[in-house]
Structure formats: C-alpha cells, structure tokens
C-alpha cells in the first residue's frame, strides 16, 4: 500500500499543470520534455476475457461459473495509461527516456523504460538501460494485450549497439544487443522452469527502409534472439543446459492512403514468446516437455497480415488476420492445452481533436485445444471494445 501511495504522489507531482506546459531547459544543458497518454478502455466480451486473445466455452457443472464465462460481460480498464520524460543533451550527443505505466496489479506505477543513448559522430549509437527488446512483433490491433502470436515483446535491460546509414534512397540499420530475455522466452509458471542463467541473451536485427514512389518509405526487417538457460527437467529434477531461440521477418508497405504489414515468427523452446492470454481453463503449452525423461523443445509458428486505410487525416479503418500454432502436443501440462488460435479483427480510429482519438474494434477469436481425453475441440469468442486515447 505504501508503494502505491508513493507512486501516486510522484505521478501527481509530474502531472501538475505547470510541469508539462513546455520543454524545460535545465542548468546542465539537458532539455527535459514530459509526455504521456491516457487510455480508457470499455468493452463487452463473450467466451473470452476482457482484452483477451483466446476463446474458451466453459462446460462447468457450476452454473455461475459457466454463465460467467459463456455469457456477455462488460468491463473497463485504464491501466495502460503512461507517463514519460524525454531527455536530450545536444552538446554531448546524449538522449534518454524514463517512462512507466499503471498496468501492474493494483494500478501501481511501474517503470517500463529507463535508458541513455550515446549518439556517435559516425552514425553509430550505444544504448544502455531498459527499452524494447530487439525483436519485433507488430500489429495494428488496439487490443491492450495485442493479438495471439504477436504479444510477446516487452521491455528488458540491455546494452545495444547499432547504427543508421543513409545510402541515398535506402537506409540500412543493423543492431545487436546483450539482453536478459529469459522471462520472455520461458514462462515463469512452466512445468520445466528456468533454474538460473549464466550469460546474457543475444539479439540481432537488420532493418532496411527504402523509397517506393508510392508514399512513405517501406520497411523490411529480420531479427533473431536467443539465450542459454539452465532449465530443470521436472521428471528427473536435473538441471539441463538449453538455448531457446526465436527469429522473425516482416515488412511494412505504405501505398498512398493504405498501409500493409505482415510478419512471420518461428520459435524453439519459446512458446511464451507468442503472448497467449489463456482464457478460462485454457493452458499454454510449455516451451519444453518431457519425453522418456528427456527434456525436449516445443516449436511454434505465427504469422499475420494486416491493412490500414486512411481516406482522410481524421478517419482510419484497419483490419487483420493473425495465427499461431504450437507443435508436438504432449498432455503433461493437463487439460485444455492450446494447439492453435487465430484472430480476425477490424476497427475504426477517429481523430476527435489534435491530441485525442476515439477507436472502436471488434475481435473474433477461434481457438483449438486438447482436452484431457478425446479429440481436440474448437471454440469461438467475440469482443467489442471502445478506446479513448488522449496524448499530451
């Protein structure tokens, strides 16, 4: 409780009207700018959880539990509200960021970004601190938990080296990072869990931006992330050295008033990376499973294709299809293990003022899973939510 009160007091101070009226120049040649975003979600769901991304129809004998899962529910949420500070020192080519949100349990303010970046004269940069992991998972959906398959990326502590090189009509950006990504690769509640780590993870990415003549520059990219982990084999209680990995490729193509983006991901031992929000009694298959007392990796594949159209500056419509599949099902994790899940979504963004946006989105989920006995089952779910976003 004390932590929550302290966090609230700090944020209230930051949000005092005179604080964010303009950029502040400090006595140490640093320019400090306050920014933020207030997000209000309200919505209705059926056979899924609020802001979820999977479907499950309860067959419980308890009528109250069955009704709670299977009938339409209303809910609201404001925890993804963010507050941040950008810091810049042009004299020594330094920039930094401190940002947090209220998405933690109990609406406690939590730190998401905290880094400093050295921009070198030769186009290279060195980033030290906490920021987005080097891998990418892109979606146009406004769902706070994103769609299944593309909700795994997060902020991690790291040291990153990169550079952006202008080659005329092409901009080439390579990056490499030492980052601790164990909690993103392997879920904390998996049967075969991470016992310890001895080395940082490694991530690498290459992005290419190029002119197409049809609008804004297009982008193609590819990345890979892996980390050596010491994982406990639950069957033998022995520690085994494993190196789970994930890689992805994707593109973003603006064409006049439209934009198309697509991505493909493949992981081994990294099912947690897919970002499944397990609804009801569903369970996410573990990254590693036991077979004849041997610890083996489970693979996953995910892909999406999404499109956005902006006929005017104040009106935008978007839609997409996303799919994720887990391979090699073993029933060691219990009932209702997810085999695959897919999402179809569509929405509208309406700019209400220079600083605010009103969005309406419909999500349809279709999830196939394995019960404890018998053939696999498939359930569907629907979600409709409204988002009001005020950015300052």
N, C-alpha and C positions, 0 to 999 in steps of 0.2 A: 504494500500500500504506500509506503514512504517513497519508494522509487517512482511510482506513478504520479504522486503529488509533486515531486521534484521535477519530473519531466514536464508536467503540465505547466509548472511555473516558468520554466525555461522557455517553453514554446510561447507562452503568453507574452513574455518579455520581447521575444523576437517579432511577434505579430503586432506590437504597438504601432499605431498609425505612422508616427514619425520615423519609425525604424526602416520601413521599406519604401519610403517616398521616392528615393533615388539611390544611385550608386554612391557609396561613401569612400572617400579617399583617406586612408589612414596615414599616420606620421611615418610609417615605414615603407612608403611608396607602393603599398598594396591597395588595389581597388577591390572593394567588397560589395557584392550585389546580393540582395536577398530575393528569393523567388519561392514560389510554392504552387500547389494545386489542391483544390478542394473537390473531392469526388463523392457524389451522393448516388448510391445505387438503390433501386427499389424494384422488386420483381415477383413473378409467380412461377412456380415450378411444379412438375408432376412426374413422379418416379425418378427424381434426381434430387440432389441437394442444391440449395441456393448458391449460385455461382460455381456449380459443379461442372464436370465434363464427362460423366459416365451415366449409364441407365441401369436401373435395377427395380424389378417389380417384386415386392415382398409377398411371400406365401406364408407368413407367420400365422400361427393359430391364435395369437393375441390380436383381437380386433383393433384395439387402439394403435398398436404398433403397425399393423397392416394399413390402417387408414392414414396414419401419419406419413407413410412412405408413398402410398399409391394415389392419394387424393391431392388436389391442388392446394398449394401452400403459398403464403405471402411472407416476404421478408424484406429487410432493408439493411444497408451497410454503408459505412463512411470511413472505414479503417485504412483505405488506400490513399487517404489524404496525405500529402507530402509537404515538407518544408526543407529548403536548402539554401546554401550560401556558396556562391562562386567567388573565387579569389584569384586575382591576377596581378603580377608584378612584371611589367614590361621591361624594366631596367635590367633584370637578370633572366628574362625569358622563363618565368615560373608561372604556373597556374595550378589551382587546386579546387577541390569541391568537398563540401560537407553536406550530407543530405540524410534525412530519415523520414519514416512514416509511422502510422499508428496501426499497422496490420498485425502486430503481436497480440496475443491473448490479453484481454482486459484493456485494450486500446492504449497500451503503454507505448510511448515514443521509442522507436528502435532505430539504430544507426544502420543505414544501407550503403552509403558512400562516404569515404574519407580517404582522399589521396592527394598527392602532389605530383605534378608532371614537369619535368625539365625539358624544354624545347631547345634543341641544339641547332647551331647555325647551318649544319649540313642537311637539314630536313629530318633528322632522327629525333626521337623523343624517348625519355625514360620515365616510366610511371611507377610510383611506389605507394602502396596502400591498398584500400579496398574499393573495387569497382566491378563492373560486369565481367564475368569470366570471358575468356577469349572466344568461346564457341557462340554460335548464333542460333536462335530459334525465333523465327519471325512469323507473325500472324496479324491480320487486320481486325480480328475479333476484339471487342471491348470487354469481353468476359474477364473479370479480375484474376481468375485462375487460368486464363487462356484455354485453348482447346487441347484435348488429349493428344499427346505426341509432341506438342510444342509449348510446354510449360516448365521445362527442366532447368533453364538457365537461371542463374542467380548472381548475387554479388559475392566475391571471395577476395581474401587477402592475397596479394601477389606483387611480383616485380615484373614489369613488362617493358620490352624494348621493341620499338617499331619506327616506321618512317613512312612518309608520304612523298612520292616522287612524281612530278609533273613531266610527262613525256609528250606534251602537245595535246592531242585530243584524248589521250589516255592518262589516267592517274593510277599508279601502281602502289599498293600499300601492304607490305609484309609486316607481320608481328609475331613475336614469340614471348611466352610468359612462363614463369615459375609460379605455380598457384596451388593452393590446397583445396582440392575439389572432391575429397573423399565423400562428404555428405551429399553431394550432388550425384555422384556415380552410384553409391550404395546407400539404400535407405537405412535409417537408424533402427527400424523395427524388424529387419530381415532375420530369418532363422539362422543363416550363416552370416555372422556380423563382422565388421571391421574391428580387429583387436588392437592394432596400432599401425602407425605409418613411420617409415624411416627416411623417406625422401619426399620432396615436393613433387606435385604433378607437373606435367609439361603440356603446354598448349601452343599451337601454331596456327596461323591463319594468313591467307593471301586474299586480298580484295582488289578488284580491277574495276574502275569506273571509266566509262567511255561514252563519247558523244554518238548519238544515233541519227540526229537530224529530225527526230520526231517529238522533241520536248526535252525534259530534263535528262541528264546523263543516266545511262543504265548501269547496273552493277551486277557483277558475278563474283562469287566467293567460294572458298573451300577452307575447312578447318579440321583439326584433329586434336583430341585431348585424351590423356591417359595418366594414370598414377599407380605406382606399385604399392599394394596394400597387403597387410598381414591379416588374413581372414580365418576365422575359427570354423572348422568343419564340425557342425553340430552333432554328427553321428559319432565321431571319434574324439571330439573335444581337443583336436590338434590344430595348431596354427599352420596355415599354408600361405605361401607367397604367391599372389596373383596380381596381374596387371590388366584391370578392366580398361576398355577404351571406347571412344565414340568418335565418329567422323561425320561430316556433313558437307553438302554442296548446295548452292542455291543461286537464284537470280532475282533481280528486281528490275522491271522494264516499264518505264513511263512512256505512254504513247498519247500525246496531245492531252485530252481530258481524262484518259484512263491510265490505270496502273495495274500491272500483272506481276505477282510474285509467287514463287514456288520454291520448295526446299525438299531435300531428301536426307534422312538421318539413318545411320546404322550403328548399333552398339553391341558390344560383347561384355557380359557381366555387369551391364549398366542399365537395367530396366528402370531404376529410379529416375534416370535422366529424362524418361518420356513424360514425366509430370502428370501421371494419372491421379486424379482425385477420386478415390474409391467411394462410391455411393452405397448407402445401406450396408448390406453384408458382403459386398464385393471385396476381393483381396487382390493386390498387385503381386504378380509372380516375382520371386526374389531373383536378384542378379546371378546368384549361384545356387545350385541344387545338389543334392546327394544322390549318387547312383552307385550301388555296390560299395558304399562307404567312401567313394571318391568324390571330390569337390569339382563340379563342372560348371562352366559358364553358360548362361542362357542369353540368346541373342534377341534383339528387337529391330524392327524396321518401321520407319514412319515417313510419310510424305504429305505434302499439301499443295494445293493450287488455289489461289485467291485473286480476286479482282476488285478494284475500286474505280468508280466513275464519278467525276466532279463536273456536272454540267455548268455550275456557277460557283462563285467564290464562297457562297454561304450554304451550299447544298451538296451533299455527298452520299452516294449509296455504295454499299460494299457487300460482298458475298464470298463464300469459300467452302472448300471440302478438305477435310483433314482425316488421316487414317493412321493408326498404329497397330502393330501386330507383334505378339510375343511368341517365340518359338520354343519347342521342346517342353511340352507341359508335363510336369510331374506333380502328383497330388500331395506332396509332402507339406504344402502350406495350408491344407484344409479345404473347406468348401468354397465354391463360387470364385475360383481363380480366373481372372480376366484372360481371355485368349486374344481378342482384338476389340477395338472400339473405333467408331467413325463418327464424324461430326459434319453436319451441314448447317451453315449459319448465314444469316443475312441481316443487314441493318441500314439505318439511316443516321447521318450526322447533320445537324442543323446548327449553323453558327448564329447564336442569338444576339451576341454583342461582340465587340472586338476581342474580348477576353473570355467569353463563355460559350459552351457548346452543349446542345441537348441531343442525346442519342437514344435510339430505340433499336433493340436487337432481339432476334428470335434464334434460338439454338435448338437443333434436333440431334439427339444422341442415339446411337444404336450400338449396343454392347453385347458381344458373345462371350460366355463364360462357361466354366466347367463346374457343375455341382459335384457333390461327394460321390454320387453314383449316376449311372446312365449317360446318355448323350449330352452334348453341350446344349445350352439354352441361349436364346437371344431376347433381350428386352429393349424397348424404346422409351425415350423420355423427351419432354419438351420444356423449354424455359423461355420466358419472355421477361425482359428487364429494361428499365429506363435508367439512363445515366445523365446527371447534370454535372458538368465539369467547369469550374471557374479557375483559370490560371492567372497568377499575378507575378 
